[in-house]
Amino acid sequence: MIVVVCPGQGSQTPGFLEPWIADPARRERLVELGDAAGVDLVTHGTASDADTIRDTAIAQPLIVAAGILTLDALFAEGRRERVGGIAGHSVGEITAAAGAGILSATDAMRVVGERGRAMADAAATTQTGMSAVVGGDQGELLALFDQVGVIPANYNGGGQIVVAGAPDALAALAEAAPRGVRVIPLQVAGAFHTHYMTPAVERLAAVTAELSPADPTLPIWTNHDGSLVAGGSRFVELLVGQVSSPVRWDLDMEAFAEAGVTGLIEVAPAGALTGLARRGLKGVPTVAVKTPDDLAAAYELIDQAA
Protein backbone atom coordinates (compact mmCIF):
# COMPACT_ATOMS: atom_id res chain seq x y z
CA MET A 1 0.00 0.00 0.00
CA ILE A 2 1.36 3.39 -1.05
CA VAL A 3 0.78 6.39 1.21
CA VAL A 4 1.23 9.92 -0.12
CA VAL A 5 2.36 12.50 2.45
CA CYS A 6 2.34 16.29 2.26
CA PRO A 7 4.94 18.36 4.15
CA GLY A 8 4.50 21.34 6.43
CA GLN A 9 6.07 24.74 6.90
CA GLY A 10 9.85 24.96 6.79
CA SER A 11 10.21 22.70 3.75
CA GLN A 12 10.39 25.60 1.27
CA THR A 13 13.68 26.87 -0.20
CA PRO A 14 14.39 29.81 -2.54
CA GLY A 15 13.56 29.05 -6.17
CA PHE A 16 12.14 25.58 -5.46
CA LEU A 17 9.19 26.03 -7.83
CA GLU A 18 11.37 27.05 -10.80
CA PRO A 19 11.62 23.55 -12.32
CA TRP A 20 7.90 22.96 -11.83
CA ILE A 21 6.76 25.95 -13.85
CA ALA A 22 9.12 25.41 -16.76
CA ASP A 23 6.00 23.69 -18.12
CA PRO A 24 3.60 26.49 -19.25
CA ALA A 25 0.53 24.54 -18.12
CA ARG A 26 1.94 24.19 -14.59
CA ARG A 27 2.86 27.88 -14.57
CA GLU A 28 -0.72 28.78 -15.45
CA ARG A 29 -1.96 26.43 -12.74
CA LEU A 30 0.33 28.13 -10.20
CA VAL A 31 -1.00 31.55 -11.18
CA GLU A 32 -4.56 30.30 -10.59
CA LEU A 33 -3.61 28.85 -7.21
CA GLY A 34 -1.88 32.09 -6.21
CA ASP A 35 -4.91 34.15 -7.19
CA ALA A 36 -7.10 31.98 -4.96
CA ALA A 37 -4.73 32.46 -2.01
CA GLY A 38 -4.09 36.15 -2.65
CA VAL A 39 -0.33 35.57 -3.01
CA ASP A 40 2.04 35.98 -5.99
CA LEU A 41 3.28 32.40 -5.94
CA VAL A 42 5.22 32.62 -9.21
CA THR A 43 7.45 35.39 -7.86
CA HIS A 44 7.82 33.91 -4.39
CA GLY A 45 8.41 30.39 -5.70
CA THR A 46 11.13 31.43 -8.12
CA ALA A 47 12.73 34.78 -7.22
CA SER A 48 12.10 35.62 -3.55
CA ASP A 49 14.88 35.10 -1.02
CA ALA A 50 14.89 32.85 2.05
CA ASP A 51 13.82 35.59 4.46
CA THR A 52 10.84 36.52 2.29
CA ILE A 53 9.51 33.01 1.91
CA ARG A 54 10.00 32.34 5.62
CA ASP A 55 7.07 34.71 6.22
CA THR A 56 4.21 32.47 7.34
CA ALA A 57 1.71 34.27 5.11
CA ILE A 58 3.86 33.40 2.07
CA ALA A 59 5.36 30.06 3.11
CA GLN A 60 2.09 28.25 3.74
CA PRO A 61 0.44 28.99 0.35
CA LEU A 62 3.73 28.15 -1.39
CA ILE A 63 3.89 24.74 0.28
CA VAL A 64 0.27 23.81 -0.43
CA ALA A 65 0.49 24.99 -4.04
CA ALA A 66 3.65 22.95 -4.59
CA GLY A 67 1.88 19.91 -3.20
CA ILE A 68 -1.12 20.42 -5.47
CA LEU A 69 1.14 20.73 -8.52
CA THR A 70 2.77 17.44 -7.50
CA LEU A 71 -0.56 15.71 -6.91
CA ASP A 72 -1.81 16.84 -10.34
CA ALA A 73 1.06 14.91 -11.93
CA LEU A 74 1.19 12.04 -9.45
CA PHE A 75 -2.50 11.17 -9.66
CA ALA A 76 -2.83 11.42 -13.45
CA GLU A 77 -3.40 8.44 -15.77
CA GLY A 78 -5.23 6.33 -13.21
CA ARG A 79 -2.49 6.32 -10.57
CA ARG A 80 -4.75 7.86 -7.91
CA GLU A 81 -6.78 4.64 -7.82
CA ARG A 82 -3.61 2.71 -6.97
CA VAL A 83 -2.73 4.83 -3.93
CA GLY A 84 -3.77 3.54 -0.53
CA GLY A 85 -4.16 6.84 1.32
CA ILE A 86 -2.91 10.35 2.02
CA ALA A 87 -1.94 12.49 5.00
CA GLY A 88 -0.38 15.89 5.61
CA HIS A 89 1.84 17.34 8.32
CA SER A 90 0.52 20.61 9.78
CA VAL A 91 -0.34 22.90 6.83
CA GLY A 92 0.19 19.87 4.62
CA GLU A 93 -3.21 18.66 5.87
CA ILE A 94 -4.74 21.25 3.52
CA THR A 95 -2.80 19.72 0.62
CA ALA A 96 -3.99 16.28 1.71
CA ALA A 97 -7.59 17.50 1.90
CA ALA A 98 -7.33 18.59 -1.74
CA GLY A 99 -5.74 15.27 -2.72
CA ALA A 100 -8.47 13.30 -0.96
CA GLY A 101 -11.24 15.28 -2.67
CA ILE A 102 -12.46 16.99 0.52
CA LEU A 103 -11.62 20.46 -0.81
CA SER A 104 -11.25 21.72 -4.35
CA ALA A 105 -7.83 23.13 -5.17
CA THR A 106 -9.31 26.63 -5.19
CA ASP A 107 -10.92 26.21 -1.78
CA ALA A 108 -7.73 24.69 -0.39
CA MET A 109 -5.80 27.76 -1.50
CA ARG A 110 -8.43 30.11 -0.05
CA VAL A 111 -8.11 28.29 3.26
CA VAL A 112 -4.32 28.28 3.33
CA GLY A 113 -4.14 31.94 2.31
CA GLU A 114 -6.22 32.91 5.34
CA ARG A 115 -4.45 30.38 7.58
CA GLY A 116 -1.06 31.85 6.74
CA ARG A 117 -2.16 35.43 7.29
CA ALA A 118 -4.01 34.61 10.51
CA MET A 119 -1.10 32.66 11.99
CA ALA A 120 1.35 35.41 11.01
CA ASP A 121 -0.83 37.98 12.76
CA ALA A 122 -1.17 35.80 15.86
CA ALA A 123 2.59 35.25 15.97
CA ALA A 124 3.23 38.99 15.75
CA THR A 125 1.39 39.70 19.01
CA THR A 126 3.88 37.89 21.25
CA GLN A 127 7.55 37.04 20.72
CA THR A 128 7.78 33.25 20.59
CA GLY A 129 9.68 30.57 18.69
CA MET A 130 10.15 26.85 18.19
CA SER A 131 12.97 24.34 18.58
CA ALA A 132 13.36 20.73 17.48
CA VAL A 133 14.40 18.33 20.24
CA VAL A 134 16.14 15.22 18.95
CA GLY A 135 16.94 12.14 21.03
CA GLY A 136 16.31 11.32 24.67
CA ASP A 137 13.56 9.60 26.62
CA GLN A 138 10.12 11.06 25.83
CA GLY A 139 8.82 10.84 29.40
CA GLU A 140 11.91 12.55 30.81
CA LEU A 141 11.73 15.22 28.13
CA LEU A 142 8.04 15.98 28.72
CA ALA A 143 8.80 16.59 32.40
CA LEU A 144 11.65 18.91 31.42
CA PHE A 145 9.45 20.80 28.95
CA ASP A 146 6.93 21.45 31.71
CA GLN A 147 9.70 22.55 34.07
CA VAL A 148 11.20 25.16 31.74
CA GLY A 149 7.87 26.32 30.31
CA VAL A 150 7.85 25.12 26.70
CA ILE A 151 4.96 23.37 24.95
CA PRO A 152 5.21 20.23 22.78
CA ALA A 153 3.86 21.26 19.37
CA ASN A 154 4.85 18.49 16.96
CA TYR A 155 5.37 14.87 17.99
CA ASN A 156 7.20 13.89 14.82
CA GLY A 157 8.26 10.35 15.68
CA GLY A 158 11.71 8.98 15.01
CA GLY A 159 12.95 10.55 18.25
CA GLN A 160 11.98 14.14 17.39
CA ILE A 161 9.63 16.52 19.21
CA VAL A 162 9.23 20.17 18.26
CA VAL A 163 8.50 22.51 21.15
CA ALA A 164 7.29 26.11 21.25
CA GLY A 165 7.39 28.98 23.70
CA ALA A 166 9.00 32.23 24.74
CA PRO A 167 12.65 32.81 23.74
CA ASP A 168 13.90 32.62 27.34
CA ALA A 169 12.10 29.31 27.89
CA LEU A 170 13.59 27.85 24.71
CA ALA A 171 17.04 29.04 25.82
CA ALA A 172 16.52 27.43 29.22
CA LEU A 173 15.61 24.17 27.52
CA ALA A 174 18.80 24.24 25.45
CA GLU A 175 20.86 24.73 28.61
CA ALA A 176 19.05 22.02 30.59
CA ALA A 177 18.91 19.39 27.82
CA PRO A 178 20.14 15.95 28.94
CA ARG A 179 23.40 14.62 27.56
CA GLY A 180 22.93 13.31 24.02
CA VAL A 181 19.82 15.42 23.33
CA ARG A 182 20.05 18.10 20.65
CA VAL A 183 17.95 21.26 20.78
CA ILE A 184 17.84 22.94 17.37
CA PRO A 185 16.25 26.41 17.00
CA LEU A 186 13.86 26.58 14.02
CA GLN A 187 13.47 29.50 11.64
CA VAL A 188 9.76 30.05 12.20
CA ALA A 189 7.85 33.15 13.25
CA GLY A 190 5.93 31.91 16.27
CA ALA A 191 4.63 29.20 18.57
CA PHE A 192 2.51 27.27 16.11
CA HIS A 193 0.17 24.49 17.29
CA THR A 194 -0.14 26.00 20.77
CA HIS A 195 -2.63 28.28 22.56
CA TYR A 196 -0.73 31.27 21.14
CA MET A 197 -2.54 30.56 17.85
CA THR A 198 -6.09 30.76 19.25
CA PRO A 199 -6.93 33.99 17.35
CA ALA A 200 -5.96 32.26 14.10
CA VAL A 201 -8.32 29.37 14.84
CA GLU A 202 -11.24 31.78 15.06
CA ARG A 203 -10.40 33.41 11.72
CA LEU A 204 -9.89 30.09 9.96
CA ALA A 205 -13.17 28.74 11.33
CA ALA A 206 -14.97 31.71 9.79
CA VAL A 207 -13.49 30.95 6.35
CA THR A 208 -14.16 27.21 6.43
CA ALA A 209 -17.76 27.81 7.56
CA GLU A 210 -18.40 29.13 4.04
CA LEU A 211 -17.23 25.88 2.39
CA SER A 212 -19.06 22.67 1.51
CA PRO A 213 -16.48 19.90 2.11
CA ALA A 214 -17.01 16.56 0.35
CA ASP A 215 -16.36 13.23 2.00
CA PRO A 216 -12.91 11.89 1.09
CA THR A 217 -12.54 9.58 -1.88
CA LEU A 218 -9.09 8.50 -0.66
CA PRO A 219 -8.40 7.27 2.87
CA ILE A 220 -7.03 10.21 4.87
CA TRP A 221 -5.40 10.26 8.30
CA THR A 222 -5.55 13.19 10.70
CA ASN A 223 -2.78 14.86 12.71
CA HIS A 224 -5.20 15.00 15.64
CA ASP A 225 -4.70 11.38 16.71
CA GLY A 226 -3.52 9.41 13.68
CA SER A 227 -6.98 8.04 12.90
CA LEU A 228 -8.70 7.73 9.52
CA VAL A 229 -11.44 10.31 9.00
CA ALA A 230 -14.47 9.33 6.92
CA GLY A 231 -16.31 12.66 6.85
CA GLY A 232 -15.12 15.73 4.97
CA SER A 233 -16.74 18.20 7.37
CA ARG A 234 -15.12 16.43 10.33
CA PHE A 235 -11.71 16.53 8.68
CA VAL A 236 -12.01 20.28 8.07
CA GLU A 237 -13.09 20.77 11.69
CA LEU A 238 -9.97 18.93 12.87
CA LEU A 239 -7.83 20.85 10.39
CA VAL A 240 -9.01 24.14 11.93
CA GLY A 241 -8.45 22.99 15.51
CA GLN A 242 -5.00 21.69 14.62
CA VAL A 243 -3.72 25.28 14.31
CA SER A 244 -3.61 25.55 18.11
CA SER A 245 -3.15 21.88 19.06
CA PRO A 246 -0.20 19.47 18.71
CA VAL A 247 0.60 17.65 15.47
CA ARG A 248 0.73 13.92 16.18
CA TRP A 249 2.76 12.78 13.18
CA ASP A 250 4.15 9.98 15.33
CA LEU A 251 0.64 8.50 15.53
CA ASP A 252 0.15 8.98 11.80
CA MET A 253 3.27 6.92 11.08
CA GLU A 254 2.12 4.24 13.51
CA ALA A 255 -1.20 4.15 11.65
CA PHE A 256 0.56 3.79 8.29
CA ALA A 257 2.50 0.82 9.65
CA GLU A 258 -0.66 -0.80 11.05
CA ALA A 259 -2.40 -0.30 7.68
CA GLY A 260 0.42 -2.17 5.91
CA VAL A 261 2.28 0.65 4.17
CA THR A 262 4.72 -0.67 1.56
CA GLY A 263 5.90 2.65 0.14
CA LEU A 264 5.73 6.34 0.96
CA ILE A 265 5.78 9.25 -1.51
CA GLU A 266 6.28 12.82 -0.29
CA VAL A 267 5.05 15.67 -2.50
CA ALA A 268 7.00 18.87 -3.04
CA PRO A 269 8.68 20.57 -1.30
CA ALA A 270 9.77 17.13 -0.17
CA GLY A 271 12.41 15.73 2.15
CA ALA A 272 11.31 16.30 5.75
CA LEU A 273 8.70 13.55 6.00
CA THR A 274 10.71 10.95 4.10
CA GLY A 275 13.52 11.74 6.53
CA LEU A 276 11.23 11.03 9.49
CA ALA A 277 9.98 7.86 7.78
CA ARG A 278 13.51 6.51 7.49
CA ARG A 279 13.64 6.53 11.30
CA GLY A 280 9.99 5.87 12.14
CA LEU A 281 9.11 3.43 9.33
CA LYS A 282 12.41 1.63 8.89
CA GLY A 283 12.65 -0.46 5.77
CA VAL A 284 9.71 1.18 3.96
CA PRO A 285 10.81 2.50 0.53
CA THR A 286 10.36 6.26 0.12
CA VAL A 287 10.42 8.77 -2.72
CA ALA A 288 10.79 12.51 -2.13
CA VAL A 289 9.37 14.38 -5.13
CA LYS A 290 11.38 17.59 -5.04
CA THR A 291 11.31 18.33 -8.78
CA PRO A 292 9.45 16.89 -11.78
CA ASP A 293 12.52 14.72 -12.40
CA ASP A 294 11.59 12.73 -9.28
CA LEU A 295 8.13 11.82 -10.60
CA ALA A 296 9.44 8.81 -12.53
CA ALA A 297 10.63 7.15 -9.30
CA ALA A 298 7.25 7.87 -7.68
CA TYR A 299 5.40 6.35 -10.64
CA GLU A 300 7.60 3.26 -10.41
CA LEU A 301 6.85 2.85 -6.70
CA ILE A 302 3.11 3.05 -7.40
CA ASP A 303 3.40 0.56 -10.27
CA GLN A 304 5.33 -1.90 -8.11
CA ALA A 305 2.59 -1.80 -5.48
CA ALA A 306 -0.24 -2.34 -7.97
C-alpha positions as CSV (number, residue, x, y, z in Angstrom):
1,M,0.0,0.0,0.0
2,I,1.4,3.4,-1.1
3,V,0.8,6.4,1.2
4,V,1.2,9.9,-0.1
5,V,2.4,12.5,2.4
6,C,2.3,16.3,2.3
7,P,4.9,18.4,4.1
8,G,4.5,21.3,6.4
9,Q,6.1,24.7,6.9
10,G,9.8,25.0,6.8
11,S,10.2,22.7,3.7
12,Q,10.4,25.6,1.3
13,T,13.7,26.9,-0.2
14,P,14.4,29.8,-2.5
15,G,13.6,29.0,-6.2
16,F,12.1,25.6,-5.5
17,L,9.2,26.0,-7.8
18,E,11.4,27.0,-10.8
19,P,11.6,23.5,-12.3
20,W,7.9,23.0,-11.8
21,I,6.8,26.0,-13.9
22,A,9.1,25.4,-16.8
23,D,6.0,23.7,-18.1
24,P,3.6,26.5,-19.2
25,A,0.5,24.5,-18.1
26,R,1.9,24.2,-14.6
27,R,2.9,27.9,-14.6
28,E,-0.7,28.8,-15.5
29,R,-2.0,26.4,-12.7
30,L,0.3,28.1,-10.2
31,V,-1.0,31.6,-11.2
32,E,-4.6,30.3,-10.6
33,L,-3.6,28.8,-7.2
34,G,-1.9,32.1,-6.2
35,D,-4.9,34.1,-7.2
36,A,-7.1,32.0,-5.0
37,A,-4.7,32.5,-2.0
38,G,-4.1,36.1,-2.7
39,V,-0.3,35.6,-3.0
40,D,2.0,36.0,-6.0
41,L,3.3,32.4,-5.9
42,V,5.2,32.6,-9.2
43,T,7.5,35.4,-7.9
44,H,7.8,33.9,-4.4
45,G,8.4,30.4,-5.7
46,T,11.1,31.4,-8.1
47,A,12.7,34.8,-7.2
48,S,12.1,35.6,-3.6
49,D,14.9,35.1,-1.0
50,A,14.9,32.9,2.0
51,D,13.8,35.6,4.5
52,T,10.8,36.5,2.3
53,I,9.5,33.0,1.9
54,R,10.0,32.3,5.6
55,D,7.1,34.7,6.2
56,T,4.2,32.5,7.3
57,A,1.7,34.3,5.1
58,I,3.9,33.4,2.1
59,A,5.4,30.1,3.1
60,Q,2.1,28.2,3.7
61,P,0.4,29.0,0.4
62,L,3.7,28.1,-1.4
63,I,3.9,24.7,0.3
64,V,0.3,23.8,-0.4
65,A,0.5,25.0,-4.0
66,A,3.7,23.0,-4.6
67,G,1.9,19.9,-3.2
68,I,-1.1,20.4,-5.5
69,L,1.1,20.7,-8.5
70,T,2.8,17.4,-7.5
71,L,-0.6,15.7,-6.9
72,D,-1.8,16.8,-10.3
73,A,1.1,14.9,-11.9
74,L,1.2,12.0,-9.4
75,F,-2.5,11.2,-9.7
76,A,-2.8,11.4,-13.4
77,E,-3.4,8.4,-15.8
78,G,-5.2,6.3,-13.2
79,R,-2.5,6.3,-10.6
80,R,-4.8,7.9,-7.9
81,E,-6.8,4.6,-7.8
82,R,-3.6,2.7,-7.0
83,V,-2.7,4.8,-3.9
84,G,-3.8,3.5,-0.5
85,G,-4.2,6.8,1.3
86,I,-2.9,10.3,2.0
87,A,-1.9,12.5,5.0
88,G,-0.4,15.9,5.6
89,H,1.8,17.3,8.3
90,S,0.5,20.6,9.8
91,V,-0.3,22.9,6.8
92,G,0.2,19.9,4.6
93,E,-3.2,18.7,5.9
94,I,-4.7,21.3,3.5
95,T,-2.8,19.7,0.6
96,A,-4.0,16.3,1.7
97,A,-7.6,17.5,1.9
98,A,-7.3,18.6,-1.7
99,G,-5.7,15.3,-2.7
100,A,-8.5,13.3,-1.0
101,G,-11.2,15.3,-2.7
102,I,-12.5,17.0,0.5
103,L,-11.6,20.5,-0.8
104,S,-11.2,21.7,-4.4
105,A,-7.8,23.1,-5.2
106,T,-9.3,26.6,-5.2
107,D,-10.9,26.2,-1.8
108,A,-7.7,24.7,-0.4
109,M,-5.8,27.8,-1.5
110,R,-8.4,30.1,0.0
111,V,-8.1,28.3,3.3
112,V,-4.3,28.3,3.3
113,G,-4.1,31.9,2.3
114,E,-6.2,32.9,5.3
115,R,-4.5,30.4,7.6
116,G,-1.1,31.8,6.7
117,R,-2.2,35.4,7.3
118,A,-4.0,34.6,10.5
119,M,-1.1,32.7,12.0
120,A,1.4,35.4,11.0
121,D,-0.8,38.0,12.8
122,A,-1.2,35.8,15.9
123,A,2.6,35.2,16.0
124,A,3.2,39.0,15.8
125,T,1.4,39.7,19.0
126,T,3.9,37.9,21.2
127,Q,7.5,37.0,20.7
128,T,7.8,33.2,20.6
129,G,9.7,30.6,18.7
130,M,10.2,26.9,18.2
131,S,13.0,24.3,18.6
132,A,13.4,20.7,17.5
133,V,14.4,18.3,20.2
134,V,16.1,15.2,18.9
135,G,16.9,12.1,21.0
136,G,16.3,11.3,24.7
137,D,13.6,9.6,26.6
138,Q,10.1,11.1,25.8
139,G,8.8,10.8,29.4
140,E,11.9,12.5,30.8
141,L,11.7,15.2,28.1
142,L,8.0,16.0,28.7
143,A,8.8,16.6,32.4
144,L,11.7,18.9,31.4
145,F,9.4,20.8,29.0
146,D,6.9,21.5,31.7
147,Q,9.7,22.5,34.1
148,V,11.2,25.2,31.7
149,G,7.9,26.3,30.3
150,V,7.8,25.1,26.7
151,I,5.0,23.4,25.0
152,P,5.2,20.2,22.8
153,A,3.9,21.3,19.4
154,N,4.9,18.5,17.0
155,Y,5.4,14.9,18.0
156,N,7.2,13.9,14.8
157,G,8.3,10.3,15.7
158,G,11.7,9.0,15.0
159,G,12.9,10.6,18.2
160,Q,12.0,14.1,17.4
161,I,9.6,16.5,19.2
162,V,9.2,20.2,18.3
163,V,8.5,22.5,21.1
164,A,7.3,26.1,21.2
165,G,7.4,29.0,23.7
166,A,9.0,32.2,24.7
167,P,12.6,32.8,23.7
168,D,13.9,32.6,27.3
169,A,12.1,29.3,27.9
170,L,13.6,27.8,24.7
171,A,17.0,29.0,25.8
172,A,16.5,27.4,29.2
173,L,15.6,24.2,27.5
174,A,18.8,24.2,25.5
175,E,20.9,24.7,28.6
176,A,19.1,22.0,30.6
177,A,18.9,19.4,27.8
178,P,20.1,15.9,28.9
179,R,23.4,14.6,27.6
180,G,22.9,13.3,24.0
181,V,19.8,15.4,23.3
182,R,20.1,18.1,20.6
183,V,17.9,21.3,20.8
184,I,17.8,22.9,17.4
185,P,16.3,26.4,17.0
186,L,13.9,26.6,14.0
187,Q,13.5,29.5,11.6
188,V,9.8,30.1,12.2
189,A,7.9,33.1,13.2
190,G,5.9,31.9,16.3
191,A,4.6,29.2,18.6
192,F,2.5,27.3,16.1
193,H,0.2,24.5,17.3
194,T,-0.1,26.0,20.8
195,H,-2.6,28.3,22.6
196,Y,-0.7,31.3,21.1
197,M,-2.5,30.6,17.9
198,T,-6.1,30.8,19.2
199,P,-6.9,34.0,17.4
200,A,-6.0,32.3,14.1
201,V,-8.3,29.4,14.8
202,E,-11.2,31.8,15.1
203,R,-10.4,33.4,11.7
204,L,-9.9,30.1,10.0
205,A,-13.2,28.7,11.3
206,A,-15.0,31.7,9.8
207,V,-13.5,31.0,6.4
208,T,-14.2,27.2,6.4
209,A,-17.8,27.8,7.6
210,E,-18.4,29.1,4.0
211,L,-17.2,25.9,2.4
212,S,-19.1,22.7,1.5
213,P,-16.5,19.9,2.1
214,A,-17.0,16.6,0.3
215,D,-16.4,13.2,2.0
216,P,-12.9,11.9,1.1
217,T,-12.5,9.6,-1.9
218,L,-9.1,8.5,-0.7
219,P,-8.4,7.3,2.9
220,I,-7.0,10.2,4.9
221,W,-5.4,10.3,8.3
222,T,-5.6,13.2,10.7
223,N,-2.8,14.9,12.7
224,H,-5.2,15.0,15.6
225,D,-4.7,11.4,16.7
226,G,-3.5,9.4,13.7
227,S,-7.0,8.0,12.9
228,L,-8.7,7.7,9.5
229,V,-11.4,10.3,9.0
230,A,-14.5,9.3,6.9
231,G,-16.3,12.7,6.8
232,G,-15.1,15.7,5.0
233,S,-16.7,18.2,7.4
234,R,-15.1,16.4,10.3
235,F,-11.7,16.5,8.7
236,V,-12.0,20.3,8.1
237,E,-13.1,20.8,11.7
238,L,-10.0,18.9,12.9
239,L,-7.8,20.9,10.4
240,V,-9.0,24.1,11.9
241,G,-8.5,23.0,15.5
242,Q,-5.0,21.7,14.6
243,V,-3.7,25.3,14.3
244,S,-3.6,25.5,18.1
245,S,-3.1,21.9,19.1
246,P,-0.2,19.5,18.7
247,V,0.6,17.7,15.5
248,R,0.7,13.9,16.2
249,W,2.8,12.8,13.2
250,D,4.2,10.0,15.3
251,L,0.6,8.5,15.5
252,D,0.1,9.0,11.8
253,M,3.3,6.9,11.1
254,E,2.1,4.2,13.5
255,A,-1.2,4.1,11.7
256,F,0.6,3.8,8.3
257,A,2.5,0.8,9.7
258,E,-0.7,-0.8,11.0
259,A,-2.4,-0.3,7.7
260,G,0.4,-2.2,5.9
261,V,2.3,0.6,4.2
262,T,4.7,-0.7,1.6
263,G,5.9,2.7,0.1
264,L,5.7,6.3,1.0
265,I,5.8,9.3,-1.5
266,E,6.3,12.8,-0.3
267,V,5.1,15.7,-2.5
268,A,7.0,18.9,-3.0
269,P,8.7,20.6,-1.3
270,A,9.8,17.1,-0.2
271,G,12.4,15.7,2.2
272,A,11.3,16.3,5.8
273,L,8.7,13.5,6.0
274,T,10.7,10.9,4.1
275,G,13.5,11.7,6.5
276,L,11.2,11.0,9.5
277,A,10.0,7.9,7.8
278,R,13.5,6.5,7.5
279,R,13.6,6.5,11.3
280,G,10.0,5.9,12.1
281,L,9.1,3.4,9.3
282,K,12.4,1.6,8.9
283,G,12.7,-0.5,5.8
284,V,9.7,1.2,4.0
285,P,10.8,2.5,0.5
286,T,10.4,6.3,0.1
287,V,10.4,8.8,-2.7
288,A,10.8,12.5,-2.1
289,V,9.4,14.4,-5.1
290,K,11.4,17.6,-5.0
291,T,11.3,18.3,-8.8
292,P,9.5,16.9,-11.8
293,D,12.5,14.7,-12.4
294,D,11.6,12.7,-9.3
295,L,8.1,11.8,-10.6
296,A,9.4,8.8,-12.5
297,A,10.6,7.2,-9.3
298,A,7.3,7.9,-7.7
299,Y,5.4,6.3,-10.6
300,E,7.6,3.3,-10.4
301,L,6.9,2.8,-6.7
302,I,3.1,3.1,-7.4
303,D,3.4,0.6,-10.3
304,Q,5.3,-1.9,-8.1
305,A,2.6,-1.8,-5.5
306,A,-0.2,-2.3,-8.0
